[in-house]
């Protein structure tokens, strides 16, 4: 199963970005669907692709939902 997650764009080169996921892990992601994404922006990433921009509230809500779906024992918001 592939879950989407929020991430902050660290850098962009061509149609590829380095994104930092919640928790600090960094991954490469395609920007083919959002080619004008900029470093510092919050985005949704799924299946190695940047899908959409997020604001801070949307990113927090997505992170909470993913934690709940994964059964995160540290998630006290459920």
C-alpha positions in Angstrom: 0.0 0.0 0.0 1.3 3.4 -0.9 0.4 6.3 1.4 0.9 9.9 0.5 2.8 12.1 2.9 3.6 15.7 3.4 7.2 16.9 2.7 9.1 20.1 2.4 11.0 20.7 -0.9 14.7 21.0 -0.2 16.0 21.5 -3.8 14.8 21.2 -7.4 16.9 20.3 -10.4 15.1 19.8 -13.7 12.1 17.6 -13.1 13.3 16.1 -9.9 13.2 17.5 -6.3 14.8 16.4 -3.1 12.1 16.5 -0.4 12.3 16.1 3.3 9.5 14.0 4.8 8.1 14.3 8.3 10.7 12.8 10.5 13.6 14.1 8.5 14.1 11.4 5.8 15.0 12.8 2.4 13.9 11.3 -0.9 14.0 12.2 -4.5 10.6 12.9 -6.1 9.5 13.6 -9.7 8.1 17.1 -10.3 6.6 16.2 -13.6 3.1 17.0 -12.3 4.1 20.2 -10.6 7.1 21.5 -12.5 7.1 25.0 -11.0 7.5 23.7 -7.4 10.1 25.7 -5.4 12.4 24.9 -2.4 10.7 25.6 0.9 7.2 24.7 -0.3 5.2 22.1 1.5 3.9 19.4 -0.9 2.1 16.0 -1.0 4.3 13.2 -2.2 3.1 9.7 -3.2 4.7 7.0 -5.3 7.8 9.1 -5.7 5.9 12.0 -7.3 5.1 15.5 -6.0 1.4 15.8 -6.4 0.2 19.1 -4.9 1.2 22.1 -2.7 0.0 22.2 0.9 -0.3 24.9 3.5 0.9 24.3 7.0 -2.6 23.3 8.3 -3.1 20.8 5.4 0.3 19.3 6.0 -0.4 18.8 9.8 -3.8 17.3 9.0 -2.3 14.9 6.5 0.5 13.9 8.9 -2.1 13.2 11.6 -4.2 11.1 9.3 -1.2 9.0 8.1 -0.1 8.5 11.7 -3.6 7.3 12.6 -3.7 4.9 9.6 -0.3 3.5 10.5 -1.3 3.0 14.1 1.5 5.3 15.4 1.7 4.6 19.2 2.9 8.1 19.8 -0.2 9.7 18.2 -2.4 11.0 21.0 -4.7 12.9 18.6 -7.0 9.9 17.8 
